[in-house]
Amino acid sequence: MLTLDRRIELTNRLCYLFVIFLIGCLTGWIYEEIFYWYTEGMLRNRGILYGPWLPIYGVGALGIYAMKPFKKNPAVLFLLSAGITGVVEYIIGWIAGVVEYLIGYAGIRWFHMRLWDYRGLFGNISGIICVRSVVSFALLGLVFHYLIEPSTERVMGRLSRRAVYGGCSLLVALLLTDCVLSALYRTPITY
């Protein structure tokens, strides 16, 4: 059985990791909106959810956060961030492709899952990852480690436990509601 101090420590850690996840989701959404506004000249909510968050970036942010022990060596951190984000993007892209194939094979066409397509870009693998995306995400990994995460740690350290738990609970509820509504009603932008 966990002691009260251990439960508090664990809850604090889970809240912090959830905030890191959401920061990654939001940062990814902003990155995509700016990128596609610049390249296509329009703003469109990308991804599979209604809200301003892209979960794939949240997963990548957690992977990048795990590389914190390498923070003193930016070159190693850059390479590890590139590797982690490339693997995350490839696995999620591959799973989405399998889901598209299986559902398409079953004759159900309402759930296309090719959420991005890098075919034709330099160094792409199956159109799922490419050099541009991996380098971009590795650079964002450095921004995360040297700017975003230290600021997040400072802000959360100043908040009361009640404020942190309340905020995390509200954000979990919002994210879960968005997931349910998006699964029921949203048609994501696909390629």
ChimeraX commands (.cxc) that place a marker at each C-alpha (Angstrom):
marker #1 position 0.00,0.00,0.00 radius 0.5
marker #1 position 1.27,3.46,-0.93 radius 0.5
marker #1 position 1.92,6.00,1.79 radius 0.5
marker #1 position 0.18,9.37,1.57 radius 0.5
marker #1 position 3.44,11.08,0.57 radius 0.5
marker #1 position 4.06,8.52,-2.16 radius 0.5
marker #1 position 0.50,8.93,-3.51 radius 0.5
marker #1 position 0.90,12.71,-3.58 radius 0.5
marker #1 position 4.25,12.36,-5.34 radius 0.5
marker #1 position 2.77,9.96,-7.90 radius 0.5
marker #1 position -0.27,12.19,-8.50 radius 0.5
marker #1 position 1.98,15.22,-8.95 radius 0.5
marker #1 position 4.12,13.29,-11.43 radius 0.5
marker #1 position 1.12,12.09,-13.44 radius 0.5
marker #1 position -0.31,15.63,-13.56 radius 0.5
marker #1 position 3.04,16.96,-14.74 radius 0.5
marker #1 position 3.33,14.30,-17.45 radius 0.5
marker #1 position -0.24,15.03,-18.56 radius 0.5
marker #1 position 0.61,18.74,-18.81 radius 0.5
marker #1 position 3.71,17.87,-20.86 radius 0.5
marker #1 position 1.48,15.75,-23.12 radius 0.5
marker #1 position -0.99,18.61,-23.57 radius 0.5
marker #1 position 1.75,21.15,-24.21 radius 0.5
marker #1 position 3.08,18.85,-26.93 radius 0.5
marker #1 position -0.43,18.47,-28.37 radius 0.5
marker #1 position -0.99,22.24,-28.42 radius 0.5
marker #1 position 2.50,23.06,-29.72 radius 0.5
marker #1 position 2.02,20.54,-32.52 radius 0.5
marker #1 position -1.35,22.04,-33.41 radius 0.5
marker #1 position 0.14,25.55,-33.55 radius 0.5
marker #1 position 3.11,24.28,-35.59 radius 0.5
marker #1 position 0.80,22.59,-38.11 radius 0.5
marker #1 position -1.50,25.60,-38.40 radius 0.5
marker #1 position 1.43,27.95,-39.05 radius 0.5
marker #1 position 3.13,25.51,-41.44 radius 0.5
marker #1 position 0.05,24.89,-43.55 radius 0.5
marker #1 position -1.04,28.52,-43.45 radius 0.5
marker #1 position 2.38,29.39,-44.87 radius 0.5
marker #1 position 2.47,26.57,-47.46 radius 0.5
marker #1 position -1.22,26.40,-48.44 radius 0.5
marker #1 position -2.40,29.88,-47.51 radius 0.5
marker #1 position -5.24,28.70,-45.28 radius 0.5
marker #1 position -5.99,27.71,-41.73 radius 0.5
marker #1 position -7.72,24.37,-41.18 radius 0.5
marker #1 position -8.00,22.38,-37.99 radius 0.5
marker #1 position -5.81,19.39,-38.74 radius 0.5
marker #1 position -5.84,16.11,-36.94 radius 0.5
marker #1 position -8.55,13.91,-35.57 radius 0.5
marker #1 position -9.90,16.06,-32.72 radius 0.5
marker #1 position -11.98,19.25,-32.62 radius 0.5
marker #1 position -9.81,20.98,-30.02 radius 0.5
marker #1 position -6.49,22.71,-30.57 radius 0.5
marker #1 position -4.41,19.64,-29.88 radius 0.5
marker #1 position -2.78,16.87,-31.87 radius 0.5
marker #1 position -2.16,13.80,-29.68 radius 0.5
marker #1 position 0.71,12.49,-31.82 radius 0.5
marker #1 position 2.73,15.54,-30.76 radius 0.5
marker #1 position 1.83,14.88,-27.13 radius 0.5
marker #1 position 3.21,11.35,-27.42 radius 0.5
marker #1 position 6.32,12.78,-29.06 radius 0.5
marker #1 position 6.66,15.36,-26.27 radius 0.5
marker #1 position 6.59,12.61,-23.64 radius 0.5
marker #1 position 9.28,10.74,-25.55 radius 0.5
marker #1 position 11.38,13.88,-25.84 radius 0.5
marker #1 position 10.84,14.64,-22.14 radius 0.5
marker #1 position 12.25,11.20,-21.31 radius 0.5
marker #1 position 15.53,12.39,-22.85 radius 0.5
marker #1 position 15.97,15.04,-20.12 radius 0.5
marker #1 position 19.11,13.30,-18.75 radius 0.5
marker #1 position 20.84,14.26,-22.05 radius 0.5
marker #1 position 19.94,17.95,-21.76 radius 0.5
marker #1 position 23.56,18.96,-21.15 radius 0.5
marker #1 position 24.53,17.68,-24.60 radius 0.5
marker #1 position 22.42,19.46,-27.27 radius 0.5
marker #1 position 23.81,17.41,-30.17 radius 0.5
marker #1 position 22.89,14.11,-28.52 radius 0.5
marker #1 position 19.53,15.56,-27.46 radius 0.5
marker #1 position 18.86,16.65,-31.05 radius 0.5
marker #1 position 19.67,13.19,-32.42 radius 0.5
marker #1 position 17.63,11.41,-29.75 radius 0.5
marker #1 position 14.68,13.77,-30.35 radius 0.5
marker #1 position 14.91,13.06,-34.08 radius 0.5
marker #1 position 14.95,9.32,-33.44 radius 0.5
marker #1 position 12.10,9.33,-30.95 radius 0.5
marker #1 position 9.82,11.57,-32.99 radius 0.5
marker #1 position 10.60,9.66,-36.17 radius 0.5
marker #1 position 9.73,6.36,-34.52 radius 0.5
marker #1 position 6.53,7.78,-32.97 radius 0.5
marker #1 position 5.43,9.27,-36.29 radius 0.5
marker #1 position 6.24,6.09,-38.19 radius 0.5
marker #1 position 4.45,3.77,-35.76 radius 0.5
marker #1 position 1.32,5.93,-35.57 radius 0.5
marker #1 position 1.34,6.47,-39.35 radius 0.5
marker #1 position 1.78,2.75,-39.95 radius 0.5
marker #1 position -1.05,1.85,-37.54 radius 0.5
marker #1 position -3.31,4.45,-39.20 radius 0.5
marker #1 position -2.47,2.94,-42.59 radius 0.5
marker #1 position -3.31,-0.56,-41.39 radius 0.5
marker #1 position -6.61,0.68,-39.96 radius 0.5
marker #1 position -7.39,2.40,-43.28 radius 0.5
marker #1 position -6.56,-0.78,-45.20 radius 0.5
marker #1 position -8.62,-3.05,-42.93 radius 0.5
marker #1 position -11.64,-0.77,-42.88 radius 0.5
marker #1 position -11.35,-0.09,-46.60 radius 0.5
marker #1 position -11.07,-3.83,-47.21 radius 0.5
marker #1 position -14.27,-4.32,-45.23 radius 0.5
marker #1 position -16.02,-1.83,-47.52 radius 0.5
marker #1 position -16.46,0.91,-44.93 radius 0.5
marker #1 position -15.16,4.15,-46.50 radius 0.5
marker #1 position -16.05,6.72,-43.84 radius 0.5
marker #1 position -12.83,6.36,-41.83 radius 0.5
marker #1 position -9.86,7.23,-44.05 radius 0.5
marker #1 position -6.76,7.49,-41.89 radius 0.5
marker #1 position -3.99,8.80,-44.14 radius 0.5
marker #1 position -3.60,11.88,-41.95 radius 0.5
marker #1 position -0.36,13.00,-43.60 radius 0.5
marker #1 position 1.48,12.07,-46.75 radius 0.5
marker #1 position 5.19,12.70,-47.29 radius 0.5
marker #1 position 5.43,10.77,-50.56 radius 0.5
marker #1 position 7.54,12.83,-52.93 radius 0.5
marker #1 position 9.53,14.51,-50.15 radius 0.5
marker #1 position 13.24,13.84,-49.64 radius 0.5
marker #1 position 14.10,10.85,-47.50 radius 0.5
marker #1 position 10.54,9.64,-46.98 radius 0.5
marker #1 position 9.76,6.13,-45.81 radius 0.5
marker #1 position 6.41,4.92,-47.17 radius 0.5
marker #1 position 5.21,8.53,-47.12 radius 0.5
marker #1 position 4.92,8.24,-43.33 radius 0.5
marker #1 position 8.11,10.03,-42.25 radius 0.5
marker #1 position 10.63,12.20,-44.08 radius 0.5
marker #1 position 13.81,14.10,-43.32 radius 0.5
marker #1 position 11.99,17.47,-43.12 radius 0.5
marker #1 position 9.56,16.27,-40.47 radius 0.5
marker #1 position 12.19,14.49,-38.39 radius 0.5
marker #1 position 14.54,17.51,-38.43 radius 0.5
marker #1 position 11.65,19.87,-37.61 radius 0.5
marker #1 position 10.58,17.72,-34.67 radius 0.5
marker #1 position 14.16,17.41,-33.42 radius 0.5
marker #1 position 14.46,21.22,-33.45 radius 0.5
marker #1 position 11.15,21.45,-31.59 radius 0.5
marker #1 position 12.63,18.96,-29.12 radius 0.5
marker #1 position 15.44,21.39,-28.35 radius 0.5
marker #1 position 12.95,24.26,-27.97 radius 0.5
marker #1 position 10.96,22.03,-25.65 radius 0.5
marker #1 position 13.94,21.14,-23.44 radius 0.5
marker #1 position 15.55,24.57,-23.22 radius 0.5
marker #1 position 12.48,26.86,-23.19 radius 0.5
marker #1 position 9.11,25.20,-22.75 radius 0.5
marker #1 position 9.76,22.51,-20.13 radius 0.5
marker #1 position 11.74,24.72,-17.71 radius 0.5
marker #1 position 8.99,27.36,-17.89 radius 0.5
marker #1 position 6.34,24.72,-17.31 radius 0.5
marker #1 position 8.21,23.38,-14.30 radius 0.5
marker #1 position 8.50,26.89,-12.81 radius 0.5
marker #1 position 4.83,27.72,-13.34 radius 0.5
marker #1 position 3.58,24.41,-11.96 radius 0.5
marker #1 position 5.94,24.72,-8.99 radius 0.5
marker #1 position 4.28,28.02,-8.05 radius 0.5
marker #1 position 0.73,26.66,-8.18 radius 0.5
marker #1 position -1.02,25.05,-5.24 radius 0.5
marker #1 position -1.61,21.33,-5.35 radius 0.5
marker #1 position -5.35,22.05,-5.45 radius 0.5
marker #1 position -4.96,24.30,-8.51 radius 0.5
marker #1 position -2.81,21.72,-10.31 radius 0.5
marker #1 position -5.18,18.83,-9.57 radius 0.5
marker #1 position -8.25,20.90,-10.44 radius 0.5
marker #1 position -6.68,22.14,-13.68 radius 0.5
marker #1 position -5.55,18.65,-14.69 radius 0.5
marker #1 position -8.98,17.20,-13.89 radius 0.5
marker #1 position -10.67,19.85,-16.03 radius 0.5
marker #1 position -8.24,19.30,-18.91 radius 0.5
marker #1 position -8.66,15.51,-18.74 radius 0.5
marker #1 position -12.44,15.97,-18.90 radius 0.5
marker #1 position -12.12,18.35,-21.88 radius 0.5
marker #1 position -9.77,16.02,-23.75 radius 0.5
marker #1 position -11.94,12.95,-23.14 radius 0.5
marker #1 position -15.07,14.84,-24.20 radius 0.5
marker #1 position -13.29,15.97,-27.36 radius 0.5
marker #1 position -12.16,12.40,-28.07 radius 0.5
marker #1 position -15.71,11.06,-27.76 radius 0.5
marker #1 position -17.29,13.86,-29.81 radius 0.5
marker #1 position -14.59,13.67,-32.46 radius 0.5
marker #1 position -14.95,9.89,-32.75 radius 0.5
marker #1 position -18.69,10.29,-33.23 radius 0.5
marker #1 position -18.89,13.38,-35.45 radius 0.5
marker #1 position -15.58,14.65,-36.83 radius 0.5
marker #1 position -14.21,13.83,-40.24 radius 0.5
marker #1 position -10.47,14.52,-40.12 radius 0.5
marker #1 position -8.55,16.09,-43.00 radius 0.5
marker #1 position -6.97,13.22,-44.90 radius 0.5
marker #1 position -4.68,12.75,-47.91 radius 0.5
marker link #1:1,2 radius 0.2
marker link #1:2,3 radius 0.2
marker link #1:3,4 radius 0.2
marker link #1:4,5 radius 0.2
marker link #1:5,6 radius 0.2
marker link #1:6,7 radius 0.2
marker link #1:7,8 radius 0.2
marker link #1:8,9 radius 0.2
marker link #1:9,10 radius 0.2
marker link #1:10,11 radius 0.2
marker link #1:11,12 radius 0.2
marker link #1:12,13 radius 0.2
marker link #1:13,14 radius 0.2
marker link #1:14,15 radius 0.2
marker link #1:15,16 radius 0.2
marker link #1:16,17 radius 0.2
marker link #1:17,18 radius 0.2
marker link #1:18,19 radius 0.2
marker link #1:19,20 radius 0.2
marker link #1:20,21 radius 0.2
marker link #1:21,22 radius 0.2
marker link #1:22,23 radius 0.2
marker link #1:23,24 radius 0.2
marker link #1:24,25 radius 0.2
marker link #1:25,26 radius 0.2
marker link #1:26,27 radius 0.2
marker link #1:27,28 radius 0.2
marker link #1:28,29 radius 0.2
marker link #1:29,30 radius 0.2
marker link #1:30,31 radius 0.2
marker link #1:31,32 radius 0.2
marker link #1:32,33 radius 0.2
marker link #1:33,34 radius 0.2
marker link #1:34,35 radius 0.2
marker link #1:35,36 radius 0.2
marker link #1:36,37 radius 0.2
marker link #1:37,38 radius 0.2
marker link #1:38,39 radius 0.2
marker link #1:39,40 radius 0.2
marker link #1:40,41 radius 0.2
marker link #1:41,42 radius 0.2
marker link #1:42,43 radius 0.2
marker link #1:43,44 radius 0.2
marker link #1:44,45 radius 0.2
marker link #1:45,46 radius 0.2
marker link #1:46,47 radius 0.2
marker link #1:47,48 radius 0.2
marker link #1:48,49 radius 0.2
marker link #1:49,50 radius 0.2
marker link #1:50,51 radius 0.2
marker link #1:51,52 radius 0.2
marker link #1:52,53 radius 0.2
marker link #1:53,54 radius 0.2
marker link #1:54,55 radius 0.2
marker link #1:55,56 radius 0.2
marker link #1:56,57 radius 0.2
marker link #1:57,58 radius 0.2
marker link #1:58,59 radius 0.2
marker link #1:59,60 radius 0.2
marker link #1:60,61 radius 0.2
marker link #1:61,62 radius 0.2
marker link #1:62,63 radius 0.2
marker link #1:63,64 radius 0.2
marker link #1:64,65 radius 0.2
marker link #1:65,66 radius 0.2
marker link #1:66,67 radius 0.2
marker link #1:67,68 radius 0.2
marker link #1:68,69 radius 0.2
marker link #1:69,70 radius 0.2
marker link #1:70,71 radius 0.2
marker link #1:71,72 radius 0.2
marker link #1:72,73 radius 0.2
marker link #1:73,74 radius 0.2
marker link #1:74,75 radius 0.2
marker link #1:75,76 radius 0.2
marker link #1:76,77 radius 0.2
marker link #1:77,78 radius 0.2
marker link #1:78,79 radius 0.2
marker link #1:79,80 radius 0.2
marker link #1:80,81 radius 0.2
marker link #1:81,82 radius 0.2
marker link #1:82,83 radius 0.2
marker link #1:83,84 radius 0.2
marker link #1:84,85 radius 0.2
marker link #1:85,86 radius 0.2
marker link #1:86,87 radius 0.2
marker link #1:87,88 radius 0.2
marker link #1:88,89 radius 0.2
marker link #1:89,90 radius 0.2
marker link #1:90,91 radius 0.2
marker link #1:91,92 radius 0.2
marker link #1:92,93 radius 0.2
marker link #1:93,94 radius 0.2
marker link #1:94,95 radius 0.2
marker link #1:95,96 radius 0.2
marker link #1:96,97 radius 0.2
marker link #1:97,98 radius 0.2
marker link #1:98,99 radius 0.2
marker link #1:99,100 radius 0.2
marker link #1:100,101 radius 0.2
marker link #1:101,102 radius 0.2
marker link #1:102,103 radius 0.2
marker link #1:103,104 radius 0.2
marker link #1:104,105 radius 0.2
marker link #1:105,106 radius 0.2
marker link #1:106,107 radius 0.2
marker link #1:107,108 radius 0.2
marker link #1:108,109 radius 0.2
marker link #1:109,110 radius 0.2
marker link #1:110,111 radius 0.2
marker link #1:111,112 radius 0.2
marker link #1:112,113 radius 0.2
marker link #1:113,114 radius 0.2
marker link #1:114,115 radius 0.2
marker link #1:115,116 radius 0.2
marker link #1:116,117 radius 0.2
marker link #1:117,118 radius 0.2
marker link #1:118,119 radius 0.2
marker link #1:119,120 radius 0.2
marker link #1:120,121 radius 0.2
marker link #1:121,122 radius 0.2
marker link #1:122,123 radius 0.2
marker link #1:123,124 radius 0.2
marker link #1:124,125 radius 0.2
marker link #1:125,126 radius 0.2
marker link #1:126,127 radius 0.2
marker link #1:127,128 radius 0.2
marker link #1:128,129 radius 0.2
marker link #1:129,130 radius 0.2
marker link #1:130,131 radius 0.2
marker link #1:131,132 radius 0.2
marker link #1:132,133 radius 0.2
marker link #1:133,134 radius 0.2
marker link #1:134,135 radius 0.2
marker link #1:135,136 radius 0.2
marker link #1:136,137 radius 0.2
marker link #1:137,138 radius 0.2
marker link #1:138,139 radius 0.2
marker link #1:139,140 radius 0.2
marker link #1:140,141 radius 0.2
marker link #1:141,142 radius 0.2
marker link #1:142,143 radius 0.2
marker link #1:143,144 radius 0.2
marker link #1:144,145 radius 0.2
marker link #1:145,146 radius 0.2
marker link #1:146,147 radius 0.2
marker link #1:147,148 radius 0.2
marker link #1:148,149 radius 0.2
marker link #1:149,150 radius 0.2
marker link #1:150,151 radius 0.2
marker link #1:151,152 radius 0.2
marker link #1:152,153 radius 0.2
marker link #1:153,154 radius 0.2
marker link #1:154,155 radius 0.2
marker link #1:155,156 radius 0.2
marker link #1:156,157 radius 0.2
marker link #1:157,158 radius 0.2
marker link #1:158,159 radius 0.2
marker link #1:159,160 radius 0.2
marker link #1:160,161 radius 0.2
marker link #1:161,162 radius 0.2
marker link #1:162,163 radius 0.2
marker link #1:163,164 radius 0.2
marker link #1:164,165 radius 0.2
marker link #1:165,166 radius 0.2
marker link #1:166,167 radius 0.2
marker link #1:167,168 radius 0.2
marker link #1:168,169 radius 0.2
marker link #1:169,170 radius 0.2
marker link #1:170,171 radius 0.2
marker link #1:171,172 radius 0.2
marker link #1:172,173 radius 0.2
marker link #1:173,174 radius 0.2
marker link #1:174,175 radius 0.2
marker link #1:175,176 radius 0.2
marker link #1:176,177 radius 0.2
marker link #1:177,178 radius 0.2
marker link #1:178,179 radius 0.2
marker link #1:179,180 radius 0.2
marker link #1:180,181 radius 0.2
marker link #1:181,182 radius 0.2
marker link #1:182,183 radius 0.2
marker link #1:183,184 radius 0.2
marker link #1:184,185 radius 0.2
marker link #1:185,186 radius 0.2
marker link #1:186,187 radius 0.2
marker link #1:187,188 radius 0.2
marker link #1:188,189 radius 0.2
marker link #1:189,190 radius 0.2
marker link #1:190,191 radius 0.2
view
